[in-house]
Each structure stands twice: as structure tokens, then as C-alpha cells.
């Protein structure tokens, strides 16, 4: 009995310690409350970047702006993260600190808010933190950025065009009078400042990579979630495996195309003095395999994917696992049927419309807005194309007006547009995933309702020739007056 009681007491205290440990590790969520009077009835989304190489966006919280203009969002994060607020297609970017509460007042120019891409006209959500003081991280970061830009612009021409050392020193002197620029990797703000001036050194030392590497990368810390660190990292190692004179491109080709051997690639790149750090080397490989996949057709895409998937299973660096998963999704996303079959659009009459059920024919998606004159001109041409290829091609107009009722008004105005039209149904994440950022835009689906081609020629410049090559058996040249007209 005594030993049983002792055991129970030990068990109780063991469970208590586990519970206390779990409580200590629990992260209180960031809470963002505020007012957005201009956006009553709209959805507001909080978007976090899952990594700062692929910049994969993830909606981590959303709310509807109520009739009083208020909203509340929450997001659990153990470290400072770069996030966005998004309403419709208008955005604002800022940093959130763990367990902190924010009180925001958000405003937006009414005219720009109705644009599909307001940032092209310097239209952004204007976010004011009602409780911010001089110690607030975003206040400090914005002040540093504004002052850095002011100092840099004063000496822009002698630095950029003449690489004038005195001009560079003058900028540094101005900044150092107001800010402590020192390497403190465990302090987010100090690291933000330190890597914030790297742009100046990248310009001045553009032909002296050794100096850049030893100052900014030759250390024990990779600051995965610090935007200024990762901006420098991405710039320094951009397309590095393909373009660096320090790497034998033939050996890279052999390791990927012939041997499909990640370890061979890893060891080969280890000969480069800027890749001796194994953690950095693996990070560079992840980034560059994605670039080789997308930009360099001489490299076997299937083998690159195979190497990424192998690395995801075998990496020793826990921070790299989600990044590798994001890179795999990033390079595959336009061949991933999820972007088609999972989306639910709306017909003008309000009925659901599922792209994933459009099988049996090629499907040409034309993204447009009813107030876009170029879009309407293209629809006139699509009318001819639809008739020309009616046996093998289906055209679907995807309306991106924020007001869904505009589609029916548009179709009443243009009864000659008698093919299928749907509304995007406020599927903003879908548009972001498809990278529909400007209008008009186009996507071609295969007869299996999968993305065949993401970036197509426009209807007025090259689409007919493209379709003739694709659908030649169904549309012989001799019977195609439009082909002869453009030939």
C-alpha cells in the first residue's frame, strides 16, 4: 500500500509538471481588433507568409466587418511574423509580435477600393494603430525605413552610378547618428536595422561578393522570419546554382538529370566557399531547385521534384521541412487539380458552378471585369473564337466585379455574348493562388478539367495561332478564315 501511494504521488507530480510545462509553452494569440467603416459587410482576412522564400500566403484568420464597421482577428505565433490585412484586393503589410493586442482603424480611398488592383495606383489600406507609441515595433520599423530612404535618396546618384565611397559613408553616418546599427541576431529589431542597410552595400560592393558574404551571411544564425535578412539572402543567392561561376554547371546537370542524386548535388555545391555552411547550403538548394524547375527547361522537372521530396523526408533541419513542402506546392501548383476542382463559382442566376465538372472539351477561362474596356474588346474576339472551335473548345468568362449583380447587367447589355459566364464568388484566395493579378487574364483547362497552360496569348494577339497548333485536327487551316487573316 505504501509503495502504491508513493507511486501515485510521483505520478501526480509528474503530470502536474507536464501540465505546467505545457502551460508555459502555450502561446497567447495575437488579437487584432478595429474599425473599417468603409468596408461594412466585407470579409477582412489576416494573411501570414509561411516562409520568406516562396512567400506562400496562408489565411490564418478572417472575419466579416459588421454593420458598425468593427472586426476581430486572432493569430497564434511564437515569434515576430510578417503579415497582411486584406479586404477585397486591397492590402496592408505589417509585423505582429507574439501575444500582443492591436487596435486598428482602417481607411481606404473609396474610388481605389473598387479597383481590382489598387496597389498599381498606390492604393493600400491605411492602417492606424490607436495604441501605438514610440516603442511599438511597426512604429520603429517604419521610422527607420522612412529615414533610410531619405538618407539614401540624398546621395542616390553618386552611390548608384559612381559607387562613390564618400557618398556611401555619408549615408551611413546619417543613419548611425539616429540608430544603433550592430549585429545582434537574437534581437529582431536590431537585425532588421543591420540587414536594412545591406541594400546600400549590395550596390556599393556589387562586384565584391566576398565582402557581402562575410559581413551578412558568414555567421551562425539564419533569420528565417526577418524580412530584411531574407531579402538579402534571396538577392545574394538568386539563381545561384545556375549562374554562379564558382559552380560547375555540368556537374549540377549530371546530379539532377542523370543520377537524380541529392547527396551528389549537396557535396558538389559544398566546394563553393559561400556554401560551406550546411544549413545555408541546403536552404540555397531548396530555393534554387524551384528556380531550376520553373526557369531552366534543360533540367528534368520530374527529377527535381523527386529530389525535393527526398529532401523533405531526410533533412536534418526542422525549419526546412515546411519550406520544402511549400516549394513543392509552389512549383506544382499550376499542375495541381485542386486549383480547379475545389473552387465553387456562381452563375449569373446564383446557381453553383464547378470548374472541376467541365470535362470532355478544352476550356478557355477569360478573367475580366465589366468596367475593363480591353476586356470587352477581347470578348468580341472570343465570340469569333468560340464559334470557330465550338466542337472542341468551351469558353467561360469569369467576372471579377466585386458586385455580383453587375454580371447579369453586363450580359443583358451584351446579349451577343451567349457562352458561359460565371462570377468569381469572392474566391480571393483562389485568385491569389492562380496569380490573377491583372486583367484581362487567361487560363486553359484540359479536357480532364486540369490546368494545361497558365499563361496564354491574348485573344487579340496569338491565341488563334496557339489554338490552331493545339487543336489542328479539329480546326484545319483551310477552313479557318481567322488563321489566314492573321497569318
C-alpha positions as CSV (number, residue, x, y, z in Angstrom):
1,X,0.0,0.0,0.0
2,X,2.8,2.4,0.9
3,X,4.6,1.8,-2.4
4,X,1.4,2.2,-4.3
5,X,0.7,5.5,-2.5
6,X,4.3,6.7,-3.2
7,X,3.9,5.8,-6.9
8,X,0.6,7.7,-7.1
9,X,2.2,10.7,-5.6
10,X,5.1,10.6,-8.0
11,X,2.7,10.1,-10.9
12,X,0.6,13.1,-9.7
13,X,3.6,15.4,-9.5
14,X,4.9,14.2,-12.9
15,X,1.6,15.0,-14.5
16,X,1.5,18.4,-12.8
17,X,4.9,19.2,-14.1
18,X,3.9,18.2,-17.6
19,X,0.8,20.4,-17.4
20,X,2.8,23.4,-16.1
21,X,5.3,22.9,-18.9
22,X,2.6,22.8,-21.5
23,X,1.0,25.9,-20.0
24,X,4.4,27.7,-20.1
25,X,4.9,26.8,-23.7
26,X,1.3,27.9,-24.7
27,X,1.3,31.0,-26.9
28,X,-1.4,33.5,-26.4
29,X,-2.8,34.6,-29.7
30,X,-2.2,37.9,-31.3
31,X,-5.6,39.7,-31.3
32,X,-6.3,42.4,-33.8
33,X,-9.5,44.4,-33.3
34,X,-10.6,47.5,-35.1
35,X,-12.9,49.5,-37.3
36,X,-13.2,49.7,-41.0
37,X,-16.3,51.8,-41.7
38,X,-15.7,51.9,-45.4
39,X,-15.9,48.0,-45.7
40,X,-19.2,47.1,-43.9
41,X,-20.3,43.7,-45.0
42,X,-16.9,42.8,-46.5
43,X,-14.6,40.0,-45.3
44,X,-11.3,41.0,-43.8
45,X,-8.5,38.4,-43.9
46,X,-5.3,38.1,-42.0
47,X,-2.6,36.5,-44.2
48,X,0.7,35.2,-42.8
49,X,3.6,34.2,-45.0
50,X,4.6,30.6,-44.3
51,X,8.1,31.3,-45.4
52,X,10.0,34.2,-46.9
53,X,11.5,32.3,-49.9
54,X,8.3,31.1,-51.7
55,X,6.2,33.8,-49.8
56,X,3.4,31.3,-49.5
57,X,0.4,33.1,-48.2
58,X,-2.0,31.5,-45.7
59,X,-5.2,32.9,-44.4
60,X,-4.8,32.5,-40.7
61,X,-7.9,34.4,-39.6
62,X,-10.9,36.1,-41.1
63,X,-14.0,38.0,-40.0
64,X,-16.9,39.9,-41.5
65,X,-16.8,43.7,-40.9
66,X,-20.1,44.2,-39.1
67,X,-22.7,46.9,-39.6
68,X,-20.8,49.0,-37.0
69,X,-17.6,48.7,-39.0
70,X,-15.9,46.5,-36.4
71,X,-13.9,43.3,-36.7
72,X,-11.7,40.9,-34.7
73,X,-8.9,38.6,-35.8
74,X,-6.6,36.3,-33.9
75,X,-3.4,34.5,-34.8
76,X,-1.1,32.4,-32.6
77,X,2.6,32.8,-33.3
78,X,5.6,32.3,-31.1
79,X,7.7,34.9,-32.9
80,X,7.5,38.1,-34.8
81,X,6.0,37.5,-38.2
82,X,5.3,39.5,-41.4
83,X,1.5,39.5,-42.2
84,X,-1.0,41.2,-44.4
85,X,-4.5,42.6,-43.8
86,X,-6.7,42.1,-46.9
87,X,-10.1,43.4,-47.8
88,X,-11.2,42.6,-51.3
89,X,-7.9,43.0,-53.2
90,X,-6.7,45.9,-51.0
91,X,-3.9,45.1,-48.6
92,X,-1.6,46.5,-45.9
93,X,1.6,44.8,-44.6
94,X,2.9,44.9,-41.1
95,X,4.6,42.9,-38.4
96,X,2.9,41.2,-35.4
97,X,4.5,40.4,-32.1
98,X,3.6,37.3,-30.1
99,X,0.7,37.7,-27.6
100,X,0.2,41.4,-28.5
101,X,-3.2,43.1,-28.9
102,X,-3.7,45.6,-31.6
103,X,-6.4,48.3,-32.0
104,X,-6.6,49.4,-35.7
105,X,-8.6,52.0,-37.6
106,X,-8.5,51.1,-41.3
107,X,-9.4,53.5,-44.1
108,X,-9.2,53.4,-47.8
109,X,-9.8,55.8,-50.7
110,X,-13.4,54.9,-51.9
111,X,-12.6,55.0,-55.6
112,X,-9.4,53.0,-55.3
113,X,-11.2,50.4,-53.1
114,X,-13.3,49.5,-56.2
115,X,-10.3,48.9,-58.4
116,X,-9.3,45.3,-58.9
117,X,-5.6,46.1,-58.3
118,X,-5.5,49.3,-56.3
119,X,-1.8,49.0,-55.5
120,X,-1.0,49.9,-59.1
121,X,-2.3,53.3,-58.2
122,X,-0.6,53.5,-54.8
123,X,-3.9,52.3,-53.2
124,X,-3.3,50.5,-50.0
125,X,-5.3,50.0,-46.8
126,X,-4.4,52.8,-44.4
127,X,-3.9,51.2,-41.0
128,X,-3.6,53.3,-37.9
129,X,-2.7,51.7,-34.6
130,X,-4.7,53.6,-32.0
131,X,-2.5,52.4,-29.1
132,X,1.0,52.6,-30.7
133,X,3.8,54.5,-29.1
134,X,7.4,55.0,-29.9
135,X,8.2,51.6,-28.6
136,X,5.9,49.8,-31.0
137,X,7.8,47.6,-33.4
138,X,6.0,48.8,-36.5
139,X,6.4,52.4,-35.5
140,X,10.2,51.9,-35.1
141,X,10.5,49.9,-38.3
142,X,8.5,52.4,-40.3
143,X,10.6,55.3,-38.9
144,X,13.8,53.5,-39.8
145,X,12.6,52.8,-43.3
146,X,11.5,56.3,-43.9
147,X,14.7,57.8,-42.6
148,X,16.9,55.3,-44.5
149,X,15.1,56.2,-47.8
150,X,15.5,59.9,-47.1
151,X,19.3,59.5,-46.5
152,X,19.8,57.1,-49.4
153,X,17.9,59.3,-51.8
154,X,20.0,62.3,-50.9
155,X,23.1,60.5,-52.3
156,X,21.3,58.2,-54.8
157,X,23.2,59.2,-58.0
158,X,26.8,59.2,-56.7
159,X,26.2,55.9,-55.0
160,X,24.3,54.1,-57.8
161,X,26.1,55.5,-60.8
162,X,29.6,56.4,-59.4
163,X,29.9,54.0,-56.5
164,X,31.2,57.0,-54.6
165,X,32.7,55.9,-51.2
166,X,32.2,59.3,-49.6
167,X,28.5,59.3,-50.6
168,X,28.1,55.8,-49.1
169,X,29.9,56.9,-45.9
170,X,27.7,60.0,-45.7
171,X,24.5,57.8,-45.8
172,X,25.9,55.5,-43.1
173,X,26.9,58.5,-40.9
174,X,23.4,59.9,-41.1
175,X,21.8,56.6,-40.2
176,X,24.2,55.8,-37.4
177,X,23.5,59.2,-35.7
178,X,19.9,58.0,-35.2
179,X,20.1,54.2,-35.0
180,X,22.3,51.6,-33.4
181,X,23.4,49.6,-36.4
182,X,25.1,46.5,-34.9
183,X,24.9,42.7,-35.4
184,X,22.5,41.3,-32.7
185,X,20.9,38.2,-34.3
186,X,18.7,37.4,-31.4
187,X,17.0,40.8,-31.4
188,X,14.5,41.1,-34.2
189,X,14.6,44.9,-34.4
190,X,18.3,45.2,-34.3
191,X,18.7,42.5,-37.0
192,X,16.1,44.4,-39.1
193,X,18.3,47.5,-38.9
194,X,21.5,45.7,-39.6
195,X,20.2,43.9,-42.7
196,X,18.2,47.0,-43.6
197,X,21.4,48.8,-44.7
198,X,22.5,45.8,-46.8
199,X,20.9,47.3,-49.8
200,X,23.5,50.1,-49.6
201,X,26.3,47.6,-49.5
202,X,24.8,45.5,-52.3
203,X,25.1,48.5,-54.6
204,X,28.5,49.6,-53.4
205,X,30.0,46.1,-53.3
206,X,28.2,44.7,-56.2
207,X,31.4,43.1,-57.6
208,X,32.8,42.1,-54.2
209,X,30.7,39.2,-53.2
210,X,33.2,38.1,-50.6
211,X,32.7,41.3,-48.5
212,X,28.9,40.9,-48.7
213,X,29.1,37.2,-47.7
214,X,31.4,37.7,-44.8
215,X,29.5,40.7,-43.4
216,X,26.0,39.3,-43.7
217,X,26.0,35.5,-44.1
218,X,29.1,34.1,-42.6
219,X,27.6,33.6,-39.1
220,X,25.7,31.0,-37.0
221,X,22.2,32.4,-37.5
222,X,19.7,32.2,-40.3
223,X,16.9,34.6,-39.6
224,X,14.1,32.8,-41.4
225,X,11.3,35.2,-40.5
226,X,13.2,38.5,-40.6
227,X,12.2,40.2,-43.9
228,X,15.4,42.2,-44.3
229,X,17.6,39.2,-43.7
230,X,15.7,37.1,-46.1
231,X,15.5,39.8,-48.7
232,X,19.3,39.9,-48.6
233,X,19.6,36.1,-48.7
234,X,17.2,35.8,-51.7
235,X,19.1,38.5,-53.6
236,X,22.5,37.1,-52.9
237,X,21.6,33.5,-53.8
238,X,19.1,34.3,-56.6
239,X,19.5,31.6,-59.4
240,X,22.9,31.0,-57.8
241,X,23.3,27.3,-58.7
242,X,22.7,28.0,-62.4
243,X,24.6,31.3,-62.8
244,X,27.5,31.2,-60.3
245,X,30.9,30.9,-61.8
246,X,32.0,29.0,-58.7
247,X,29.8,26.0,-59.5
248,X,30.3,23.6,-62.3
249,X,27.0,23.6,-64.2
250,X,27.8,20.3,-66.0
251,X,28.1,18.6,-62.6
252,X,24.8,20.1,-61.5
253,X,23.1,18.7,-64.7
254,X,24.6,15.3,-64.1
255,X,23.5,15.1,-60.4
256,X,19.9,16.1,-61.4
257,X,19.2,14.8,-64.9
258,X,21.4,11.6,-64.9
259,X,22.0,10.5,-61.3
260,X,19.0,12.1,-59.5
261,X,21.3,12.2,-56.5
262,X,20.7,14.9,-53.9
263,X,23.8,14.0,-51.9
264,X,25.9,14.4,-55.0
265,X,24.5,17.8,-55.6
266,X,24.9,18.8,-52.0
267,X,28.6,17.7,-52.0
268,X,29.3,19.4,-55.3
269,X,27.9,22.7,-54.0
270,X,30.0,22.3,-50.8
271,X,33.1,23.2,-52.9
272,X,31.8,26.8,-53.1
273,X,33.2,29.0,-50.3
274,X,29.8,30.7,-49.9
275,X,28.1,27.4,-49.3
276,X,30.3,25.8,-46.7
277,X,27.6,26.3,-44.0
278,X,25.5,23.2,-44.5
279,X,22.3,24.8,-43.3
280,X,22.7,27.7,-45.7
281,X,23.7,25.3,-48.5
282,X,20.5,23.2,-48.0
283,X,18.4,26.4,-48.0
284,X,20.1,27.6,-51.2
285,X,19.4,24.2,-52.8
286,X,15.7,24.4,-51.9
287,X,15.4,27.9,-53.3
288,X,17.4,27.1,-56.5
289,X,15.7,23.8,-57.3
290,X,12.5,25.7,-57.5
291,X,14.1,28.2,-59.9
292,X,15.6,25.4,-62.0
293,X,12.2,23.8,-62.2
294,X,10.4,27.0,-63.3
295,X,13.1,28.8,-65.4
296,X,15.5,26.4,-66.9
297,X,14.0,23.7,-69.2
298,X,17.3,21.8,-69.6
299,X,16.8,20.4,-66.1
300,X,14.4,17.4,-65.7
301,X,11.3,18.6,-63.7
302,X,10.3,15.2,-62.5
303,X,13.8,14.6,-61.1
304,X,13.8,18.0,-59.4
305,X,10.5,17.1,-57.7
306,X,11.9,13.7,-56.8
307,X,14.9,15.4,-55.1
308,X,12.8,17.8,-53.2
309,X,10.6,15.0,-52.0
310,X,13.6,13.0,-50.9
311,X,15.0,16.1,-49.1
312,X,11.7,16.6,-47.3
313,X,12.0,13.1,-45.8
314,X,15.7,13.3,-44.9
315,X,16.5,16.9,-44.0
316,X,18.1,17.3,-40.5
317,X,16.9,20.9,-40.2
318,X,13.3,21.0,-38.8
319,X,12.9,24.6,-40.1
320,X,13.3,23.4,-43.7
321,X,10.5,20.8,-43.7
322,X,7.6,23.2,-44.1
323,X,9.7,25.3,-46.6
324,X,10.3,22.3,-48.8
325,X,6.6,21.4,-48.7
326,X,5.8,25.0,-49.8
327,X,8.4,24.8,-52.6
328,X,6.9,21.5,-53.9
329,X,3.4,23.1,-53.8
330,X,4.8,26.3,-55.4
331,X,6.3,24.5,-58.4
332,X,3.4,22.1,-58.8
333,X,0.5,24.5,-58.2
334,X,-0.4,25.1,-61.9
335,X,-0.4,21.3,-62.4
336,X,-2.4,20.7,-59.2
337,X,-6.0,19.9,-60.0
338,X,-7.0,21.2,-56.6
339,X,-6.9,24.7,-58.0
340,X,-9.7,23.7,-60.4
341,X,-11.9,21.0,-58.7
342,X,-12.0,22.7,-55.3
343,X,-13.4,26.1,-56.3
344,X,-17.1,26.9,-56.4
345,X,-18.1,29.8,-58.6
346,X,-21.6,31.3,-59.3
347,X,-23.6,31.6,-62.4
348,X,-25.4,34.9,-63.1
349,X,-28.6,33.3,-61.8
350,X,-26.9,32.4,-58.5
351,X,-26.5,28.7,-59.2
352,X,-23.3,27.0,-58.2
353,X,-20.7,26.4,-61.0
354,X,-18.0,23.8,-60.5
355,X,-14.9,24.1,-62.8
356,X,-14.0,20.5,-61.9
357,X,-17.0,19.2,-63.8
358,X,-16.1,20.8,-67.1
359,X,-14.8,17.7,-68.8
360,X,-14.8,16.5,-72.4
361,X,-13.6,19.7,-74.0
362,X,-10.7,22.1,-73.7
363,X,-11.9,25.1,-71.5
364,X,-10.6,28.6,-72.0
365,X,-11.1,30.8,-68.9
366,X,-11.2,34.5,-69.6
367,X,-10.9,36.7,-66.4
368,X,-12.5,40.1,-66.8
369,X,-14.3,43.0,-65.2
370,X,-17.3,44.7,-66.7
371,X,-15.6,48.1,-66.5
372,X,-12.5,46.9,-68.3
373,X,-12.6,48.2,-71.9
374,X,-9.8,46.0,-73.0
375,X,-11.6,43.0,-71.6
376,X,-14.8,43.9,-73.6
377,X,-12.7,44.2,-76.8
378,X,-11.3,40.8,-76.2
379,X,-14.8,39.3,-75.6
380,X,-15.7,40.5,-79.1
381,X,-12.9,38.4,-80.4
382,X,-13.7,35.5,-78.1
383,X,-17.1,35.4,-79.7
384,X,-15.5,34.5,-83.0
385,X,-13.1,32.0,-81.4
386,X,-16.0,30.3,-79.6
387,X,-17.8,29.8,-82.9
388,X,-14.7,28.7,-84.7
389,X,-13.8,26.0,-82.2
390,X,-17.2,25.1,-80.8
391,X,-16.8,21.4,-81.2
392,X,-13.6,21.2,-79.2
393,X,-13.3,24.3,-77.1
394,X,-15.6,25.8,-74.4
395,X,-15.1,29.4,-73.4
396,X,-16.0,30.6,-69.9
397,X,-15.9,34.2,-68.8
398,X,-15.0,34.7,-65.2
399,X,-16.3,38.0,-63.9
400,X,-14.3,39.7,-61.2
401,X,-16.6,42.5,-60.3
402,X,-17.0,42.9,-56.6
403,X,-20.7,43.4,-57.0
404,X,-22.0,40.0,-58.4
405,X,-25.1,41.7,-59.8
406,X,-23.0,43.5,-62.3
407,X,-22.6,40.3,-64.3
408,X,-26.3,40.0,-65.1
409,X,-26.5,43.6,-66.1
410,X,-23.5,43.2,-68.3
411,X,-25.0,40.1,-70.1
412,X,-28.2,42.0,-70.6
413,X,-26.2,44.8,-72.3
414,X,-24.3,42.4,-74.5
415,X,-26.7,39.6,-75.5
416,X,-24.3,38.5,-78.2
417,X,-22.0,37.1,-75.5
418,X,-24.0,33.9,-75.4
419,X,-21.5,31.5,-74.0
420,X,-20.9,30.6,-70.3
421,X,-20.2,33.3,-67.8
422,X,-19.7,33.0,-64.1
423,X,-18.9,35.2,-61.1
424,X,-15.8,34.5,-59.0
425,X,-17.9,34.3,-55.9
426,X,-15.5,36.3,-53.7
427,X,-12.9,33.5,-54.0
428,X,-10.0,35.8,-53.3
429,X,-7.6,33.1,-52.1
430,X,-8.2,31.2,-55.3
431,X,-7.3,34.3,-57.4
432,X,-4.1,34.7,-55.3
433,X,-3.2,31.0,-55.8
434,X,-3.7,31.4,-59.5
435,X,-1.7,34.6,-59.5
436,X,-4.5,36.5,-61.3
437,X,-3.1,40.0,-60.6
438,X,-4.1,42.0,-63.6
439,X,-6.8,42.0,-66.2
440,X,-7.6,40.6,-68.6
441,X,-6.1,37.2,-67.9
442,X,-6.4,33.7,-69.2
443,X,-6.1,30.0,-68.3
444,X,-6.6,26.9,-70.4
445,X,-8.0,23.7,-68.9
446,X,-7.5,20.3,-70.4
447,X,-10.5,18.0,-71.3
448,X,-9.8,16.4,-67.9
449,X,-10.6,19.7,-66.2
450,X,-7.0,20.3,-65.1
451,X,-4.8,23.3,-65.8
452,X,-3.0,22.8,-69.1
453,X,-1.5,26.3,-69.5
454,X,-1.5,29.1,-67.0
455,X,-0.1,31.9,-69.2
456,X,-1.7,32.1,-72.6
457,X,-1.5,34.6,-75.5
458,X,-4.3,37.1,-75.6
459,X,-7.3,36.6,-77.9
460,X,-6.2,39.6,-79.9
461,X,-2.5,38.6,-80.1
462,X,-1.5,35.0,-80.7
463,X,-4.4,32.9,-79.2
464,X,-5.7,31.8,-82.6
465,X,-2.2,30.5,-83.7
466,X,-1.8,28.8,-80.3
467,X,-5.2,27.0,-80.7
468,X,-4.5,26.0,-84.3
469,X,-1.4,24.2,-83.1
470,X,-3.3,22.6,-80.2
471,X,-6.5,21.7,-82.0
472,X,-5.2,21.2,-85.5
473,X,-7.2,18.0,-86.2
474,X,-10.4,19.7,-85.1
475,X,-9.7,23.0,-86.9
476,X,-7.9,22.6,-90.2
477,X,-6.1,25.6,-91.6
478,X,-8.0,25.6,-94.8
479,X,-11.3,26.1,-93.0
480,X,-10.1,28.7,-90.7
481,X,-10.5,32.3,-92.1
482,X,-9.2,33.9,-88.9
483,X,-6.0,31.9,-89.3
484,X,-5.4,33.2,-92.8
485,X,-6.2,36.7,-91.7
486,X,-3.5,36.7,-89.0
487,X,-1.0,34.6,-91.0
